[in-house]
């Protein structure tokens, strides 16, 4: 894959460059601020970009805002955002850029980079157009459910399936995690789409819409 990295922490940035290069990927740009990220995405049209949320000058959400701008200028460009802490609103803002039209999006805690195989798998899924959310983000979403939650009609098992969908897992991977058959997962997914009244469309489109519903409520 051709990859852009944006992180102002030199040690992490160079560590990612080395990790990805050793994994036979090509890092086409490694930058330290949001403006440079946008320029790199527009110039190189990478397969995926890895972006730190907090970058200069204020170290708040510059990286996130740059990622949103990059997706505005290069629609559907895959972005994997890394954050030191769980900020559900950041994941919400980033997923909103899909507009239901797809394009790989991911939000992971930086600690996940240490689990190299899992990190690289998440990166591949985002580059392939998937949606990947950190399990801790998914966990916090349950904590903020409202009484008018549109997901209230889902059974506990359907909620489990949707949570794993939000982590970017395929039906087969969900079946493996829950120790059930692929057919059982497919039935749960169909029920989720029906209960959330998602319009008939491609499977990937409806999965993105389901995750957006999950995240925003």
GUTI-241425 format. One record per residue (C-alpha): residue number from 1; x, y, z; chain. Coordinates in steps of 0.1 Angstrom, whole numbers, plus 2048, in hexadecimal, padded with zeros to 3 digits. Layout:
N
<r k="NUM" xx="X" yy="Y" zz="Z" c="A"/>
...
END
This chain:
217
<r k="1" xx="800" yy="800" zz="800" c="A"/>
<r k="2" xx="80A" yy="824" zz="7FB" c="A"/>
<r k="3" xx="806" yy="836" zz="81C" c="A"/>
<r k="4" xx="808" yy="85A" zz="829" c="A"/>
<r k="5" xx="810" yy="85F" zz="84E" c="A"/>
<r k="6" xx="808" yy="87F" zz="861" c="A"/>
<r k="7" xx="814" yy="881" zz="885" c="A"/>
<r k="8" xx="829" yy="89D" zz="896" c="A"/>
<r k="9" xx="839" yy="884" zz="8AE" c="A"/>
<r k="10" xx="859" yy="87C" zz="89B" c="A"/>
<r k="11" xx="860" yy="85B" zz="8AD" c="A"/>
<r k="12" xx="83E" yy="84D" zz="8A6" c="A"/>
<r k="13" xx="83E" yy="85A" zz="883" c="A"/>
<r k="14" xx="860" yy="84A" zz="87B" c="A"/>
<r k="15" xx="856" yy="82B" zz="88D" c="A"/>
<r k="16" xx="837" yy="828" zz="877" c="A"/>
<r k="17" xx="84C" yy="82E" zz="858" c="A"/>
<r k="18" xx="864" yy="812" zz="862" c="A"/>
<r k="19" xx="848" yy="7FA" zz="86B" c="A"/>
<r k="20" xx="835" yy="800" zz="84B" c="A"/>
<r k="21" xx="854" yy="7FE" zz="835" c="A"/>
<r k="22" xx="85F" yy="7DD" zz="845" c="A"/>
<r k="23" xx="83C" yy="7D1" zz="83E" c="A"/>
<r k="24" xx="842" yy="7D8" zz="819" c="A"/>
<r k="25" xx="82C" yy="7F7" zz="817" c="A"/>
<r k="26" xx="837" yy="818" zz="807" c="A"/>
<r k="27" xx="836" yy="837" zz="81C" c="A"/>
<r k="28" xx="832" yy="853" zz="802" c="A"/>
<r k="29" xx="832" yy="870" zz="81C" c="A"/>
<r k="30" xx="838" yy="874" zz="841" c="A"/>
<r k="31" xx="82D" yy="896" zz="84E" c="A"/>
<r k="32" xx="829" yy="8A8" zz="86F" c="A"/>
<r k="33" xx="80B" yy="8BF" zz="86B" c="A"/>
<r k="34" xx="7E8" yy="8C1" zz="85D" c="A"/>
<r k="35" xx="7EF" yy="8D7" zz="83F" c="A"/>
<r k="36" xx="80B" yy="8C0" zz="834" c="A"/>
<r k="37" xx="7F3" yy="8A2" zz="837" c="A"/>
<r k="38" xx="7D9" yy="8B2" zz="820" c="A"/>
<r k="39" xx="7F4" yy="8BB" zz="806" c="A"/>
<r k="40" xx="802" yy="898" zz="808" c="A"/>
<r k="41" xx="7E0" yy="887" zz="803" c="A"/>
<r k="42" xx="7D8" yy="89E" zz="7E5" c="A"/>
<r k="43" xx="7FA" yy="898" zz="7D5" c="A"/>
<r k="44" xx="7FF" yy="873" zz="7DB" c="A"/>
<r k="45" xx="7DB" yy="865" zz="7DD" c="A"/>
<r k="46" xx="7E7" yy="84A" zz="7F5" c="A"/>
<r k="47" xx="7D6" yy="829" zz="7FB" c="A"/>
<r k="48" xx="7D2" yy="833" zz="820" c="A"/>
<r k="49" xx="7DE" yy="84F" zz="837" c="A"/>
<r k="50" xx="7E7" yy="84B" zz="85C" c="A"/>
<r k="51" xx="7DF" yy="86B" zz="86F" c="A"/>
<r k="52" xx="7E4" yy="877" zz="893" c="A"/>
<r k="53" xx="7C6" yy="88A" zz="8A1" c="A"/>
<r k="54" xx="7DB" yy="8A4" zz="8B4" c="A"/>
<r k="55" xx="7F5" yy="8B7" zz="8A0" c="A"/>
<r k="56" xx="803" yy="8DB" zz="8A0" c="A"/>
<r k="57" xx="7FD" yy="8F6" zz="8A7" c="A"/>
<r k="58" xx="7E3" yy="8F1" zz="8C3" c="A"/>
<r k="59" xx="7E6" yy="8CB" zz="8C6" c="A"/>
<r k="60" xx="7C0" yy="8C7" zz="8C9" c="A"/>
<r k="61" xx="7AF" yy="8BA" zz="8A9" c="A"/>
<r k="62" xx="7C4" yy="8C7" zz="88D" c="A"/>
<r k="63" xx="7CB" yy="8A4" zz="87F" c="A"/>
<r k="64" xx="7A7" yy="89B" zz="87F" c="A"/>
<r k="65" xx="79D" yy="8BB" zz="86E" c="A"/>
<r k="66" xx="7B8" yy="8B6" zz="854" c="A"/>
<r k="67" xx="7AB" yy="892" zz="84E" c="A"/>
<r k="68" xx="788" yy="8A0" zz="848" c="A"/>
<r k="69" xx="796" yy="8BA" zz="830" c="A"/>
<r k="70" xx="7AB" yy="89F" zz="81E" c="A"/>
<r k="71" xx="78B" yy="88A" zz="819" c="A"/>
<r k="72" xx="779" yy="8A9" zz="80C" c="A"/>
<r k="73" xx="794" yy="8AF" zz="7F2" c="A"/>
<r k="74" xx="79A" yy="88A" zz="7EA" c="A"/>
<r k="75" xx="778" yy="879" zz="7F0" c="A"/>
<r k="76" xx="779" yy="856" zz="7FE" c="A"/>
<r k="77" xx="79F" yy="858" zz="806" c="A"/>
<r k="78" xx="7A4" yy="83E" zz="822" c="A"/>
<r k="79" xx="7AE" yy="84D" zz="843" c="A"/>
<r k="80" xx="7B9" yy="83B" zz="863" c="A"/>
<r k="81" xx="7BA" yy="854" zz="880" c="A"/>
<r k="82" xx="7CF" yy="84D" zz="89F" c="A"/>
<r k="83" xx="7C7" yy="85C" zz="8C1" c="A"/>
<r k="84" xx="7D6" yy="85B" zz="8E4" c="A"/>
<r k="85" xx="7B4" yy="85B" zz="8F4" c="A"/>
<r k="86" xx="791" yy="851" zz="8EB" c="A"/>
<r k="87" xx="77D" yy="86E" zz="8DD" c="A"/>
<r k="88" xx="75C" yy="862" zz="8D0" c="A"/>
<r k="89" xx="755" yy="884" zz="8C0" c="A"/>
<r k="90" xx="774" yy="881" zz="8AB" c="A"/>
<r k="91" xx="76A" yy="85F" zz="89D" c="A"/>
<r k="92" xx="747" yy="86D" zz="897" c="A"/>
<r k="93" xx="755" yy="88B" zz="883" c="A"/>
<r k="94" xx="76B" yy="874" zz="86E" c="A"/>
<r k="95" xx="750" yy="85B" zz="866" c="A"/>
<r k="96" xx="739" yy="877" zz="85C" c="A"/>
<r k="97" xx="751" yy="87D" zz="83E" c="A"/>
<r k="98" xx="745" yy="85C" zz="82F" c="A"/>
<r k="99" xx="723" yy="86A" zz="828" c="A"/>
<r k="100" xx="718" yy="846" zz="825" c="A"/>
<r k="101" xx="72D" yy="844" zz="805" c="A"/>
<r k="102" xx="749" yy="82F" zz="813" c="A"/>
<r k="103" xx="76E" yy="834" zz="812" c="A"/>
<r k="104" xx="784" yy="825" zz="82D" c="A"/>
<r k="105" xx="783" yy="835" zz="850" c="A"/>
<r k="106" xx="794" yy="82A" zz="870" c="A"/>
<r k="107" xx="798" yy="837" zz="893" c="A"/>
<r k="108" xx="7B1" yy="825" zz="8AA" c="A"/>
<r k="109" xx="7C3" yy="82D" zz="8CA" c="A"/>
<r k="110" xx="7E8" yy="830" zz="8C6" c="A"/>
<r k="111" xx="7EE" yy="813" zz="8DD" c="A"/>
<r k="112" xx="7E0" yy="7FC" zz="8C2" c="A"/>
<r k="113" xx="7FF" yy="802" zz="8AD" c="A"/>
<r k="114" xx="813" yy="7EC" zz="8C5" c="A"/>
<r k="115" xx="7FD" yy="7CF" zz="8BA" c="A"/>
<r k="116" xx="80E" yy="7CF" zz="898" c="A"/>
<r k="117" xx="7FA" yy="7B4" zz="887" c="A"/>
<r k="118" xx="7D9" yy="7C2" zz="893" c="A"/>
<r k="119" xx="7E4" yy="7E5" zz="889" c="A"/>
<r k="120" xx="7EE" yy="7DB" zz="866" c="A"/>
<r k="121" xx="7CE" yy="7C7" zz="862" c="A"/>
<r k="122" xx="7BA" yy="7E6" zz="86B" c="A"/>
<r k="123" xx="7CE" yy="7FB" zz="853" c="A"/>
<r k="124" xx="7C7" yy="7E2" zz="837" c="A"/>
<r k="125" xx="7A2" yy="7E3" zz="83F" c="A"/>
<r k="126" xx="7A0" yy="809" zz="83E" c="A"/>
<r k="127" xx="7B4" yy="809" zz="81D" c="A"/>
<r k="128" xx="79B" yy="7F0" zz="80F" c="A"/>
<r k="129" xx="77E" yy="808" zz="817" c="A"/>
<r k="130" xx="774" yy="7FA" zz="839" c="A"/>
<r k="131" xx="76B" yy="80B" zz="859" c="A"/>
<r k="132" xx="780" yy="803" zz="878" c="A"/>
<r k="133" xx="779" yy="811" zz="89B" c="A"/>
<r k="134" xx="78E" yy="80A" zz="8BA" c="A"/>
<r k="135" xx="77C" yy="7F2" zz="8D2" c="A"/>
<r k="136" xx="77F" yy="80C" zz="8ED" c="A"/>
<r k="137" xx="76C" yy="825" zz="8D8" c="A"/>
<r k="138" xx="751" yy="80B" zz="8D2" c="A"/>
<r k="139" xx="750" yy="804" zz="8F8" c="A"/>
<r k="140" xx="74A" yy="829" zz="900" c="A"/>
<r k="141" xx="72E" yy="82B" zz="8E7" c="A"/>
<r k="142" xx="71A" yy="813" zz="8FB" c="A"/>
<r k="143" xx="71F" yy="829" zz="91A" c="A"/>
<r k="144" xx="70F" yy="847" zz="909" c="A"/>
<r k="145" xx="6EF" yy="837" zz="8FC" c="A"/>
<r k="146" xx="6D0" yy="84D" zz="8FE" c="A"/>
<r k="147" xx="6AD" yy="842" zz="906" c="A"/>
<r k="148" xx="6A2" yy="84B" zz="8E3" c="A"/>
<r k="149" xx="6BE" yy="835" zz="8D5" c="A"/>
<r k="150" xx="6B5" yy="828" zz="8B2" c="A"/>
<r k="151" xx="6C8" yy="809" zz="8BB" c="A"/>
<r k="152" xx="6B1" yy="800" zz="8D8" c="A"/>
<r k="153" xx="69F" yy="7E7" zz="8C2" c="A"/>
<r k="154" xx="6BE" yy="7D2" zz="8BD" c="A"/>
<r k="155" xx="6C3" yy="7B2" zz="8D1" c="A"/>
<r k="156" xx="6E2" yy="7AF" zz="8E7" c="A"/>
<r k="157" xx="6F1" yy="798" zz="8CD" c="A"/>
<r k="158" xx="6E9" yy="7B0" zz="8B1" c="A"/>
<r k="159" xx="6FA" yy="7CB" zz="8C5" c="A"/>
<r k="160" xx="719" yy="7B5" zz="8C8" c="A"/>
<r k="161" xx="719" yy="7B0" zz="8A2" c="A"/>
<r k="162" xx="715" yy="7D5" zz="89B" c="A"/>
<r k="163" xx="732" yy="7DD" zz="8B4" c="A"/>
<r k="164" xx="749" yy="7C5" zz="8A1" c="A"/>
<r k="165" xx="73D" yy="7D4" zz="880" c="A"/>
<r k="166" xx="748" yy="7F6" zz="88E" c="A"/>
<r k="167" xx="76B" yy="7E7" zz="894" c="A"/>
<r k="168" xx="76C" yy="7E0" zz="86E" c="A"/>
<r k="169" xx="768" yy="7BA" zz="870" c="A"/>
<r k="170" xx="75A" yy="7A6" zz="854" c="A"/>
<r k="171" xx="73D" yy="78E" zz="85A" c="A"/>
<r k="172" xx="755" yy="771" zz="85B" c="A"/>
<r k="173" xx="76B" yy="782" zz="875" c="A"/>
<r k="174" xx="74C" yy="78A" zz="889" c="A"/>
<r k="175" xx="741" yy="766" zz="888" c="A"/>
<r k="176" xx="763" yy="75B" zz="894" c="A"/>
<r k="177" xx="763" yy="774" zz="8B1" c="A"/>
<r k="178" xx="740" yy="76A" zz="8BC" c="A"/>
<r k="179" xx="746" yy="745" zz="8B5" c="A"/>
<r k="180" xx="727" yy="742" zz="89F" c="A"/>
<r k="181" xx="721" yy="739" zz="87B" c="A"/>
<r k="182" xx="725" yy="751" zz="85E" c="A"/>
<r k="183" xx="700" yy="74C" zz="856" c="A"/>
<r k="184" xx="6F6" yy="757" zz="879" c="A"/>
<r k="185" xx="70A" yy="777" zz="876" c="A"/>
<r k="186" xx="6FB" yy="77E" zz="854" c="A"/>
<r k="187" xx="6D8" yy="77A" zz="863" c="A"/>
<r k="188" xx="6E1" yy="792" zz="880" c="A"/>
<r k="189" xx="6EF" yy="7AC" zz="866" c="A"/>
<r k="190" xx="6CF" yy="7AA" zz="852" c="A"/>
<r k="191" xx="6BB" yy="7B0" zz="872" c="A"/>
<r k="192" xx="6D0" yy="7CE" zz="87B" c="A"/>
<r k="193" xx="6CB" yy="7DE" zz="859" c="A"/>
<r k="194" xx="6A5" yy="7D7" zz="85B" c="A"/>
<r k="195" xx="6A2" yy="7E5" zz="87F" c="A"/>
<r k="196" xx="6B6" yy="804" zz="877" c="A"/>
<r k="197" xx="6A0" yy="809" zz="857" c="A"/>
<r k="198" xx="6BE" yy="80C" zz="841" c="A"/>
<r k="199" xx="6B5" yy="80F" zz="81C" c="A"/>
<r k="200" xx="6BD" yy="7F2" zz="805" c="A"/>
<r k="201" xx="6DF" yy="7F8" zz="7F6" c="A"/>
<r k="202" xx="701" yy="7E8" zz="7F3" c="A"/>
<r k="203" xx="70C" yy="7D4" zz="812" c="A"/>
<r k="204" xx="72A" yy="7EB" zz="818" c="A"/>
<r k="205" xx="715" yy="80A" zz="816" c="A"/>
<r k="206" xx="6FC" yy="7FD" zz="830" c="A"/>
<r k="207" xx="718" yy="7F1" zz="847" c="A"/>
<r k="208" xx="726" yy="815" zz="847" c="A"/>
<r k="209" xx="703" yy="823" zz="84D" c="A"/>
<r k="210" xx="6FE" yy="80B" zz="86A" c="A"/>
<r k="211" xx="71F" yy="815" zz="87A" c="A"/>
<r k="212" xx="716" yy="83A" zz="876" c="A"/>
<r k="213" xx="6F5" yy="833" zz="888" c="A"/>
<r k="214" xx="708" yy="821" zz="8A3" c="A"/>
<r k="215" xx="721" yy="83C" zz="8A8" c="A"/>
<r k="216" xx="70A" yy="85A" zz="8A8" c="A"/>
<r k="217" xx="6F1" yy="84E" zz="8C2" c="A"/>
END
